[in-house]
Amino acid sequence: MSPIAANLQAVRRRISETLQGDSRAVTVVAVSKSQGLEAVRQAHDAGCRDFGESYVQEALPKLAALSDLPVTWHYIGHLQTNKARDIAAHFDWVHGVDRAKAAAALAKSRPEGYAPLNVCVQVNISDEETKGGVDPAQALVLAREIAAMPRLRLRGLMGMASPTDDVDERRRQFALLRKAAEAIRAAGIEIDTLSMGMSDDYREALQEGANMLRIGTAIFGERKNKKAA
Ligand SMILES: *Cc1c(COP(=O)(O)O)cnc(C)c1O
């Protein structure tokens, strides 16, 4: 078994231990930023069907070289409006939408004949200025705007907890995302995705209702060139 396959097996085991019989379907997005083509192929061979990338320039040649793989590509990086065209043309999901203007740019750029682009609203649950995302209280307004846009399909919310060792604090932050999603559903807007949880905190995210995890290091090992995302 490849190291990647072994890591993936360990992650899946921890997910089912954490869920304790809850039959929730959980999608693991293997975050392949800074990883080479061979690593992505190994993860695919080990059963990964969803991959996440954070940098458009790095991702485009990679996606082209891997176009034979039947996988779903998630753009999880910062969404710059001037990159909207490339993102809308090459990715299946975008997780970091935190402004109506950027969403509109994606909608306008999604090519004719493609399925609608799946979108998550990014919510700032850590209250850190450096992290993107709307305030939890603003998530409903943006969700409503995006739900009305053509060529986009609003799927849910994405958030990142602070890098803290305090598991209660992580849970408190993830609960903010869950509650924001509940408020959106209560307003009659259909969403099915809570994208939260990374290598160091996916168990707390699962405990607060995550059904999409974005996991890099725990699958691929340390990134060679660890840029802040
Ligand atoms: C890099 C990144 C991840 C994965 O981080 P790991 O700690 O390696 O699991 C998840 N989400 C986003 C938005 C990222 O930028």
The ligand as an SDF file (V2000), in Angstrom:
LIG
                    3D

 15 15  0  0  0  0  0  0  0  0999 V2000
   -4.5090   24.1200    2.7070 C   0  0  0  0  0  0  0  0  0  0  0  0
   -5.9380   24.1410    3.0340 C   0  0  0  0  0  0  0  0  0  0  0  0
   -6.5700   23.0320    3.6140 C   0  0  0  0  0  0  0  0  0  0  0  0
   -5.8450   21.7670    4.0180 C   0  0  0  0  0  0  0  0  0  0  0  0
   -5.0020   21.9910    5.0990 O   0  0  0  0  0  0  0  0  0  0  0  0
   -4.2890   20.7690    5.8990 P   0  0  0  0  0  0  0  0  0  0  0  0
   -4.0080   21.3380    7.2300 O   0  0  0  0  0  0  0  0  0  0  0  0
   -3.0710   20.4290    5.1350 O   0  0  0  0  0  0  0  0  0  0  0  0
   -5.2580   19.6530    5.9450 O   0  0  0  0  0  0  0  0  0  0  0  0
   -7.9320   23.1080    3.8220 C   0  0  0  0  0  0  0  0  0  0  0  0
   -8.6430   24.2070    3.5070 N   0  0  0  0  0  0  0  0  0  0  0  0
   -8.0730   25.2800    2.9550 C   0  0  0  0  0  0  0  0  0  0  0  0
   -8.9180   26.4700    2.6250 C   0  0  0  0  0  0  0  0  0  0  0  0
   -6.7110   25.2910    2.7140 C   0  0  0  0  0  0  0  0  0  0  0  0
   -6.1470   26.3820    2.1770 O   0  0  0  0  0  0  0  0  0  0  0  0
  1  2  1  0
  2  3  1  0
  2 14  2  0
  3  4  1  0
  3 10  2  0
  4  5  1  0
  5  6  1  0
  6  7  2  0
  6  8  1  0
  6  9  1  0
 10 11  1  0
 11 12  2  0
 12 13  1  0
 12 14  1  0
 14 15  1  0
M  END
$$$$
